[in-house]
Amino acid sequence: MSKLIRREKELKVLEQAKESATSQFIAVYGRRRVGKTFLIREAFQQDFAFYLTGVANVNLQQNLSNFQRALQKHQPDEPSSIPENWFAAFGNWKSCYLKAIRKGK
């Protein structure tokens, strides 16, 4: 039984995305400490290709560094250099994603 209370609408949206025949990108945002991470973990039960929890009140370089480290956990052979901006960071993510598809992951 899920420990989520009054999250039926959000769970339905996430379930539809999970069951979709096409790839989905989901960004969950909102105030601190309202259960965003818990919602995702419950809905997907760790069944996702890439996962990152953002950090508030840190500079851009720290967030980009955190993103790159999370990406390397999924693709250890990726370069460890920190991307200059979010366009480069998501370009790195796309590259890793396409490699994973080719490998059948």
ChimeraX commands (.cxc) that place a marker at each C-alpha (Angstrom):
marker #1 position 0.00,0.00,0.00 radius 0.5
marker #1 position 1.31,3.42,-0.94 radius 0.5
marker #1 position 2.15,5.91,1.76 radius 0.5
marker #1 position 1.03,8.79,-0.45 radius 0.5
marker #1 position -1.93,10.84,0.66 radius 0.5
marker #1 position -3.97,13.07,-1.67 radius 0.5
marker #1 position -1.64,12.52,-4.64 radius 0.5
marker #1 position -4.04,10.61,-6.89 radius 0.5
marker #1 position -3.94,13.22,-9.67 radius 0.5
marker #1 position -0.13,13.34,-9.71 radius 0.5
marker #1 position 0.14,9.55,-9.60 radius 0.5
marker #1 position -2.26,9.24,-12.53 radius 0.5
marker #1 position -0.15,11.62,-14.65 radius 0.5
marker #1 position 3.03,9.72,-13.77 radius 0.5
marker #1 position 1.39,6.35,-14.45 radius 0.5
marker #1 position 0.23,7.55,-17.89 radius 0.5
marker #1 position 3.77,8.68,-18.69 radius 0.5
marker #1 position 5.18,5.37,-17.48 radius 0.5
marker #1 position 2.80,3.35,-19.65 radius 0.5
marker #1 position 3.22,5.53,-22.73 radius 0.5
marker #1 position 4.58,3.88,-25.86 radius 0.5
marker #1 position 6.92,6.85,-26.37 radius 0.5
marker #1 position 9.78,8.20,-24.28 radius 0.5
marker #1 position 8.83,10.77,-21.67 radius 0.5
marker #1 position 10.74,13.55,-19.92 radius 0.5
marker #1 position 9.24,14.56,-16.60 radius 0.5
marker #1 position 10.32,17.54,-14.54 radius 0.5
marker #1 position 8.85,17.79,-11.06 radius 0.5
marker #1 position 9.30,21.07,-9.27 radius 0.5
marker #1 position 7.85,22.94,-6.32 radius 0.5
marker #1 position 8.47,24.16,-2.81 radius 0.5
marker #1 position 10.97,22.45,-0.58 radius 0.5
marker #1 position 9.98,19.56,1.67 radius 0.5
marker #1 position 6.60,18.75,0.09 radius 0.5
marker #1 position 7.44,15.20,-1.03 radius 0.5
marker #1 position 8.51,15.56,-4.67 radius 0.5
marker #1 position 11.31,13.00,-4.43 radius 0.5
marker #1 position 9.15,10.61,-2.43 radius 0.5
marker #1 position 6.37,10.91,-5.03 radius 0.5
marker #1 position 8.74,9.96,-7.85 radius 0.5
marker #1 position 10.27,7.08,-5.93 radius 0.5
marker #1 position 6.85,5.68,-5.05 radius 0.5
marker #1 position 5.44,6.11,-8.55 radius 0.5
marker #1 position 8.38,4.58,-10.39 radius 0.5
marker #1 position 9.81,2.35,-7.67 radius 0.5
marker #1 position 13.34,3.04,-8.93 radius 0.5
marker #1 position 12.33,2.05,-12.49 radius 0.5
marker #1 position 13.89,4.95,-14.40 radius 0.5
marker #1 position 16.94,5.49,-16.60 radius 0.5
marker #1 position 18.37,8.62,-14.99 radius 0.5
marker #1 position 17.65,10.30,-11.70 radius 0.5
marker #1 position 18.85,13.58,-10.21 radius 0.5
marker #1 position 17.64,15.60,-7.27 radius 0.5
marker #1 position 18.50,19.28,-7.60 radius 0.5
marker #1 position 20.02,21.26,-4.77 radius 0.5
marker #1 position 18.66,24.66,-3.75 radius 0.5
marker #1 position 20.84,27.62,-2.83 radius 0.5
marker #1 position 24.00,26.47,-4.62 radius 0.5
marker #1 position 25.61,28.07,-7.63 radius 0.5
marker #1 position 25.32,26.95,-11.23 radius 0.5
marker #1 position 28.71,25.22,-11.25 radius 0.5
marker #1 position 27.80,23.08,-8.24 radius 0.5
marker #1 position 24.49,22.01,-9.80 radius 0.5
marker #1 position 26.23,21.22,-13.10 radius 0.5
marker #1 position 28.86,19.24,-11.21 radius 0.5
marker #1 position 26.14,17.27,-9.37 radius 0.5
marker #1 position 24.42,16.60,-12.70 radius 0.5
marker #1 position 27.64,15.29,-14.28 radius 0.5
marker #1 position 28.39,13.03,-11.30 radius 0.5
marker #1 position 24.87,11.57,-11.45 radius 0.5
marker #1 position 25.27,10.99,-15.17 radius 0.5
marker #1 position 28.58,9.20,-14.65 radius 0.5
marker #1 position 26.92,6.77,-12.25 radius 0.5
marker #1 position 24.86,5.56,-15.22 radius 0.5
marker #1 position 27.62,5.83,-17.83 radius 0.5
marker #1 position 31.02,5.47,-16.09 radius 0.5
marker #1 position 32.91,5.78,-19.39 radius 0.5
marker #1 position 31.65,9.34,-19.92 radius 0.5
marker #1 position 34.12,12.22,-19.52 radius 0.5
marker #1 position 34.17,13.70,-16.03 radius 0.5
marker #1 position 34.50,17.32,-17.14 radius 0.5
marker #1 position 31.81,19.63,-15.81 radius 0.5
marker #1 position 29.60,21.08,-18.56 radius 0.5
marker #1 position 29.67,24.86,-19.03 radius 0.5
marker #1 position 25.88,25.29,-19.04 radius 0.5
marker #1 position 22.60,23.36,-19.01 radius 0.5
marker #1 position 22.53,23.05,-22.81 radius 0.5
marker #1 position 25.84,21.18,-22.67 radius 0.5
marker #1 position 24.70,19.14,-19.65 radius 0.5
marker #1 position 21.56,17.94,-21.42 radius 0.5
marker #1 position 23.64,17.28,-24.54 radius 0.5
marker #1 position 25.76,14.94,-22.41 radius 0.5
marker #1 position 22.61,13.32,-21.07 radius 0.5
marker #1 position 21.27,12.83,-24.60 radius 0.5
marker #1 position 24.52,11.20,-25.67 radius 0.5
marker #1 position 24.37,8.77,-22.73 radius 0.5
marker #1 position 20.72,8.05,-23.40 radius 0.5
marker #1 position 21.35,7.22,-27.05 radius 0.5
marker #1 position 24.24,4.91,-26.10 radius 0.5
marker #1 position 21.99,3.12,-23.63 radius 0.5
marker #1 position 19.33,2.63,-26.30 radius 0.5
marker #1 position 21.89,1.11,-28.67 radius 0.5
marker #1 position 22.93,-1.28,-25.89 radius 0.5
marker #1 position 19.29,-2.23,-25.37 radius 0.5
marker #1 position 18.92,-0.71,-21.91 radius 0.5
marker link #1:1,2 radius 0.2
marker link #1:2,3 radius 0.2
marker link #1:3,4 radius 0.2
marker link #1:4,5 radius 0.2
marker link #1:5,6 radius 0.2
marker link #1:6,7 radius 0.2
marker link #1:7,8 radius 0.2
marker link #1:8,9 radius 0.2
marker link #1:9,10 radius 0.2
marker link #1:10,11 radius 0.2
marker link #1:11,12 radius 0.2
marker link #1:12,13 radius 0.2
marker link #1:13,14 radius 0.2
marker link #1:14,15 radius 0.2
marker link #1:15,16 radius 0.2
marker link #1:16,17 radius 0.2
marker link #1:17,18 radius 0.2
marker link #1:18,19 radius 0.2
marker link #1:19,20 radius 0.2
marker link #1:20,21 radius 0.2
marker link #1:21,22 radius 0.2
marker link #1:22,23 radius 0.2
marker link #1:23,24 radius 0.2
marker link #1:24,25 radius 0.2
marker link #1:25,26 radius 0.2
marker link #1:26,27 radius 0.2
marker link #1:27,28 radius 0.2
marker link #1:28,29 radius 0.2
marker link #1:29,30 radius 0.2
marker link #1:30,31 radius 0.2
marker link #1:31,32 radius 0.2
marker link #1:32,33 radius 0.2
marker link #1:33,34 radius 0.2
marker link #1:34,35 radius 0.2
marker link #1:35,36 radius 0.2
marker link #1:36,37 radius 0.2
marker link #1:37,38 radius 0.2
marker link #1:38,39 radius 0.2
marker link #1:39,40 radius 0.2
marker link #1:40,41 radius 0.2
marker link #1:41,42 radius 0.2
marker link #1:42,43 radius 0.2
marker link #1:43,44 radius 0.2
marker link #1:44,45 radius 0.2
marker link #1:45,46 radius 0.2
marker link #1:46,47 radius 0.2
marker link #1:47,48 radius 0.2
marker link #1:48,49 radius 0.2
marker link #1:49,50 radius 0.2
marker link #1:50,51 radius 0.2
marker link #1:51,52 radius 0.2
marker link #1:52,53 radius 0.2
marker link #1:53,54 radius 0.2
marker link #1:54,55 radius 0.2
marker link #1:55,56 radius 0.2
marker link #1:56,57 radius 0.2
marker link #1:57,58 radius 0.2
marker link #1:58,59 radius 0.2
marker link #1:59,60 radius 0.2
marker link #1:60,61 radius 0.2
marker link #1:61,62 radius 0.2
marker link #1:62,63 radius 0.2
marker link #1:63,64 radius 0.2
marker link #1:64,65 radius 0.2
marker link #1:65,66 radius 0.2
marker link #1:66,67 radius 0.2
marker link #1:67,68 radius 0.2
marker link #1:68,69 radius 0.2
marker link #1:69,70 radius 0.2
marker link #1:70,71 radius 0.2
marker link #1:71,72 radius 0.2
marker link #1:72,73 radius 0.2
marker link #1:73,74 radius 0.2
marker link #1:74,75 radius 0.2
marker link #1:75,76 radius 0.2
marker link #1:76,77 radius 0.2
marker link #1:77,78 radius 0.2
marker link #1:78,79 radius 0.2
marker link #1:79,80 radius 0.2
marker link #1:80,81 radius 0.2
marker link #1:81,82 radius 0.2
marker link #1:82,83 radius 0.2
marker link #1:83,84 radius 0.2
marker link #1:84,85 radius 0.2
marker link #1:85,86 radius 0.2
marker link #1:86,87 radius 0.2
marker link #1:87,88 radius 0.2
marker link #1:88,89 radius 0.2
marker link #1:89,90 radius 0.2
marker link #1:90,91 radius 0.2
marker link #1:91,92 radius 0.2
marker link #1:92,93 radius 0.2
marker link #1:93,94 radius 0.2
marker link #1:94,95 radius 0.2
marker link #1:95,96 radius 0.2
marker link #1:96,97 radius 0.2
marker link #1:97,98 radius 0.2
marker link #1:98,99 radius 0.2
marker link #1:99,100 radius 0.2
marker link #1:100,101 radius 0.2
marker link #1:101,102 radius 0.2
marker link #1:102,103 radius 0.2
marker link #1:103,104 radius 0.2
marker link #1:104,105 radius 0.2
view
